Amino acid sequence: MNRDAITGDLREILSGLLRVPVLEGDDFRALGVDSIVTMRMVAAVQNKFGVEIPLASAFMARNVGELADTIEQAISRVSAG
């Protein structure tokens, strides 16, 4: 899966959780992403992409782009293993 597809799917997940449009560079904190939303997002990522990302990585990501990088790395590790 390429990064553009990951980013698009991640934007869709987060938009659904927050019920507002989300762009790749939108700051998670400014959007109101809190710990509950982050946990739901991590669960949705696992369901959508079939990979687990550390909750700490999701908390540290500042935007969709950063989280997409984390997901892309997780997918690469699973594919290589």
N, C-alpha and C positions, 0 to 999 in steps of 0.2 A: 504494500500500500504506500503510495507516495505522500509526501508531506502536505501537499495541497488538499488531498482527500481527507487526511487526518484533521487538518485545520478546519475544513468545512464541517466535518462530522462533530468535532469538538464545539464549534460555534453553535451548531444546532442543539447539542446536548445542553450547553450552558444557557442558551436562549430559552429553551424549554423549562429549565429549572427556575430561571429568574423572571421569565415572562416579559423579556425585553430583548430587542435586537442586540447582538454582541459582535463586535469586530475583532480582528486578530490582535490588535494592539491595545484594546480597551483594558484599563487597569482593573484587576479583579476587586480590589478594595473599594475603588470608586463605584463599581457596579453593585456593591453590597454583598459580595461573596464572603460568607462567614463560615464557621466550622461545620455547621449543618449542611450548607450547600456544598462545601468541599467534600464532605463524606459521601453525599449523594452523587456528586460528579465522579468521584473515584469509582464508585459502584457502577455507574453508567459506562464509564470508560472500560471497565473490566468486561461488562456485558457486550459492548459494541466491538471492541478490538481484541478481546480474548487474552489480554495481558493484565498483570497486576502492576500497579505503580505504587511506590511507597507513599503513604499519606503525607509524610514530611515533604516529599517532592512536590506534591500538589499544593501544600500550604506555602511553599517557598516560591512557586511560580507566580509571576506578576501579571501574566496575561496568557491568552490562548496560544500565542506563538511559542512562549517558553514551555508551556505544558505539552504542546504538540511535539517539541523536540524530545521531551522526556518519553512520550509515548512512542515516537519513532525509534528511539534507542531501545526501548523494551521490546518492540516488535522485531527489531534486528537481532537482538539476543535470542529470542525465541526461535526465529527462523534459522539462525546459525547453529543452535543447539540441537 
